[in-house]
Every structure is written in structure tokens, then in C-alpha cells.
């Protein structure tokens, strides 16, 4: 142990002292008997190769936390199973993050996991502020040495840290912002938790354009160009500049509440006539904006675009009678309807409303062009164009395929990739007749150029598409979810099968007057059961 540090153990409790400052206390609980040691007092071969004992867990955690607290990064790193990564992180804790006067207080272990609390002081250029948080570590057996070691993860240092990230204290890279909705109401991550990552990115992109002045902060540096720093503690706030957004506080509040009903869910709302994003919300592990950046097969919600393509090519119209058998085969690939239902002698609108997969598959031969759907998606619905929303977004993908894979795309499966933003935009285009690229901050803020689709939907096609969506919302698969939604309304459900998942992802998209919304709930089952109520509650908020 380094000079000036002492460990006192009294009655099974140890405390670490450096320069008169206590760094923690630990209640030692040992097993009865010899504690896994052989007669010579050393660990047996079986113990060295098996899980660490409770005594080893406590001792390893004690030594690691003591070394960290006294600022001995070398010693602390050597007590981990990845000293090469742990050493610079622990060194930077004091030198780059400027965190000192560290006091670490362990809790009682739960198996190999040891929780602990951190109390320290953040100091930078004459300013200081207390810092407190909780974290945990796990003790494992070293693969080559057999020693008990701390399993090094960045989250040990701070729970907000992920691989490749680091802590830094200094002048913020961007001034703070006061983001406001379309009516001037302030939007904060405290009031709208889903907006946390969005507001961070807006600050990174537009903080210097909003007229603010940067403060001093402790941040998590992501190390990635498209991922902004995340503020953990503010030493001096700086001066925020006001940033206008297209969001609507009321719709955002409804979206926030909606996604809390299901884990791994996302929802987006758009104004069809302008493309302005009214709400974006996620309930996901981690901090990524899956509503804008997700990439998943959207299931039958894509039949909106497929129907438009088939009608544009003159292969079908809403009132034409079509086949809807229990199954259909295309290039040796068999497609089924949910529960193997069939519809006899009914219109295409009925097959759309009841989401008959085979009705669409049976029409692919008549299209005689495997690239027809990708062209429609891009040229009419703007999918795959370079959207300039104001924040990072994945703009959808319907790649060109052939044979069975092309048929799978007709029903939103296979290689089609979408997110809630994309599907809300497809619905907005169906409602408006013309693609309006979604935006979340005004274009004139930074002179962005809006992506423009090659052409609008023909009036007759757009009219039939809306009528089929209205029918789906009133008497089809979306009727239950949309029952309480008023105004001019339409919808489409989707259930997307995902390899390895027993339950399909639930998709739903719909419109009510001049608001369109789409949602996805991973492993949520039928579109109307999980994603449907989310969309309905958001549409009702406008």
C-alpha cells in the first residue's frame, strides 16, 4: 500500500484512510471452515478454477476500491481482468474528468456483484461541486492466472459509461439550448424523458446557432461523430440560446405516456400537410433514438406502399374482386395468412382491411417487375432518400430483390427495413398525397435542403388508398384500436415475424385529420393489440 494509506479492520469491518479521509467501509462476511483453502493456507486447484469465493469477492472489491480511491490507477487496473483498458480510464478519472476527494462505500455483495456508492468533488479552474452516484462491480476468476479480479467494464467507473466512451470536464463543446415546441413551451428531458437523446443531439448540432454561451460540464464523450456528448454534472451553466422545434408539447406528453405501456416500444407523430414532427418517444434500453434510427421489418403496414404501387400499375383497384386463399406460393416460397384465414369473392379493399397476405402475393406475377415496389417506395414515399430531419435518422430501405425475397417485401417482410418515423411518413404521404420530408427543427435554421420525392400519388390512387385505410380503421383489423379516435381517420396494422422470436413485432400506423402516427412494440404480437393503442392515444392528443 502506498505511503499515507492505512487499512483498519475491527470486528469484521474495514475502513480505508488516506490523509485522514475515510474512503469506505465494508462488512466482511466469511464462510465457516477453511474458506476453500487447503491445509497450507493456499487456494486449492478446484477453487482457483471455480467461481470466486465470498471471501475472495470481498477482498478483491476492497483492494480495488481502496486503490481507486487513493488515486492509484496502476494498482487498481492490475486488480481487473483488462488492465490495458482500465488503466487509462482510471487515470483519466482524476486527470481528465478532474474528480477528486473520492470516497467509495461498498454495499453487501449479491453473489459476485458488489454495489458501491461514490461521493467525490468535481473541481475545474477554481470551481467545484459535489458529485455522487452509485455503481457496481463484478468479481470473476482470471482465465490464465486463476486470481479473483474485477471484471472491467466502463460502467464500473460510472454507470453512464459504455465501451469506447470516457469522462471529461471542461468547457462544453456546445452552448446549452432552451428547446421550445411550436407554441413556445420549453421542452426538457426532466419533463419529457424520451427527448433526452434528442435534446442532446439538438444541442450538439445547433447550440452555436441558437445564440448561447457554453458553460463548464462533466460529460460522457462518446468518441463518435454522430453521437453527442452527454452532460453528467454542470459546474457553470453558461447561457442557453432558444431553439425552436416542430414538436408539440401536448402530443409529446401523450407519446411519452403511451410508450410506457410496453417495453421496447417507439412512436412518432407527423403533420402530413407539412412533414413537421409533432412527437417522438421511446421506451428502450439504452439511450438511442430507435424511433428515428431503428431498422426493422414493418410487416403489413408496408402494404400501404405496396397497394399504391399495384394501383398505379393498374393491376387492381379498391373495388376489384381479388383472390385471398389460405396460402400462396411464389418461386417455391409459401406465404400464409394469420391463422390461415381465406376470403372468397371480396374486394381488394376488404383484403387490405383484413390484412390478407396472399392477396398481395397473388398479384406479384401481374406486376412482372421485381423492382416495382422499391421504385414506388423511393419515387413516391421518399424512402431511402437522404432525409434532413435535423437529427440523425435512418430513412428506410426497400432494396431491390428477386423471386421469393421480392414477394416477401410486398407484405413488409424480408429485407425491408423501417422505423416508426418512416412508417409515420408513409402514412402522412398517403394522407397528403405528396411526400413531405419529416423535420424536427426549421429548415432555415441551418439552410438544410429538404429531400423531395420524384412524384406525387395520382389523385385517384391517393383517394382509394385513404378509403381503404378508413375502412381498416372502422371495420378491419385496426377497428378496435381506433374506436375512440375521432375525425377523419384511417389505419393499417402489421405483425412482423423476426427470426428467433416466438412472438412477432407489433406495428401500427394511422392518421386522424392532419396528424399521422406510427408505433412499433418489439414482440408485441398483433399490430392492433400493442402498437395500436399507442398510436390511438397519440392521435387523440392533437
Buried (B, 14 or more C-beta within 10 A) or exposed (E): BEEEBEEEEEEEEBBBBBEEEBBBEBEBEEEEEEBBBEEEEEBBEEBBEEBBBBBBBBBBBBBBBBBBBBBBBEBBBBBBBBBEBBBBBBBBBBEBBBBBBBBBBBBEBEEBBBBBBBBBBBBBEEEBBEBEEEBBBBBBBEEEEBBBBBBBBBBBBBBBBBEEBBBBBBBBBBBBBBBBBBEEBEBEBEEBBBBBBBBBBBBBBBBBBBEBBBBBBBBBBBEEEEBBBBBBBBBBBBEBBEBBBBBBBBBBBBBBBBBBEBEBBBBBBBBBBBBBBBBBBBBBEEBBBBBBBBEBBBBBBBBBBBBBBBBBBEBBBBEEBBBBBEEBEBEEBEBBBBEEBEBEEBBBBBBBBBBBBBBBBBBBEEBEEBBBBBBBBBBBBBBBBEBBBBBBBBBBBBBBBEEBBBBBBBBBBBBBBBBBBBBBBBBBBBBBBBBBBBBBBBEEBEEBEBBEBEEBBBEEBBEBBBBBBBBBBBEBBBBBBBEEBEEEBBBBBBBBEBEEEEBBBBBBBBBBBBBBBBBBBBBBBBBBBBBBBBBBBBBBBB
